[in-house]
Amino acid sequence: MNSWVVKRLYAGALRLSLGAGVLAVGTGLLGCGSAKDSLILVGGEPIDAAAIDKDPLSVLPSGVLMLAYLDAATLFKSSLGGEVDTLVGQLVPIGRESNFVASRDVTRIYGGVYAMQGADFCAVVQGNFDAEAIRRAADARATTMLGVPLVKSRYAGNDMYTAGNIGFVPLTPRTALAGNETGMRRALDRIQRGKLSRSMPPWMVQLTETQGAAFALAGDLSGQAAVASAAQQVPFLAGLKYVRVLGNFLSPGVNYAGTLTYGDPQTAASGAQALRNVEQIARVASLLTSWGLGSAPQMQVAQHQSEVAFTLPLNDTMARMLLRQGAEVLKNVAVQR
């Protein structure tokens, strides 16, 4: 990663108090695993399940466009924990009927966005999973938080549980896949072929490992026609190549520090201007005022050659609203066939 990008991200992170330590939450397994539970087949050969637990990124399919990391334990301890509990409950379509409570059982999530058969996604969720309780709920076709029954099927030697178009595959007592069916199937194909190795660019992985960051997002959007099309509605996307974002859940609610990389300085200047666009900010401020959410967030923007760095704090109220909208979008995706 460009050294200026690193310094800029780190400086922004310090200003946003990202220097605070990441909280670590460790809980015991929900059930004692047997010898069989400690092994998983990779390429037809049994390996210790701990290998997947230690390197969850190795499970994600190749060809990732956007890689995200979330320290879920820290988020659940924040003021936004309640909303996120609902959101994760929709990403992982199981609940109390499966002895699962997201805020108790999920500690971290790695997710990828792909363009396989459309807009596909696959996530590796880590925490604690009661496989037997999940099986019982699926056999009973228990209704999930999505409002549709949990259905059990078999793919690539693994039990797959789906609710609508969103699924869940327990891999070990501590690690599970989640996502839409296409994304999960590609991950399971990878395991079946014995490809237990990281397939994403090292710079993406390095961003997810940033000390003190509660979440991270790294994206390679170069050559994506959908981005060029979206730029008509969101001007700063025009010519955007790479995205790097870090953040935390400290006061005032959610804090972002990121860098956008464009193809050349001229395009970057246009992107920076789009972010600063007074008219857009005024419209947001007017909207926020009409909703009683206070003033518009104060974004700081700085351009350096082909890169645009920014910081953005969101208060609790605004962050909650965005989370609810995200949960609604995800629910609509889940119930589609």
Salt bridges, closest charged atoms under 4 A:
ASP55 OD1 - ARG198 NE 2.88
GLU83 OE1 - ARG320 NH1 2.92
GLU83 OE2 - ARG324 NH2 3.13
ASP105 OD1 - ARG104 NE 2.82
GLU132 OE1 - ARG135 NH1 3.39
ASP159 OD2 - ARG135 NE 3.78
ASP159 OD2 - LYS152 NZ 3.93
ASP159 OD1 - ARG154 NH1 2.63
GLU181 OE1 - ARG185 NH2 3.63
GLU181 OE2 - ARG337 NH1 3.79
ASP189 OD2 - ARG186 NH2 2.85
GLU209 OE2 - ARG198 NH1 3.91
GLU279 OE2 - ARG283 NH1 3.25
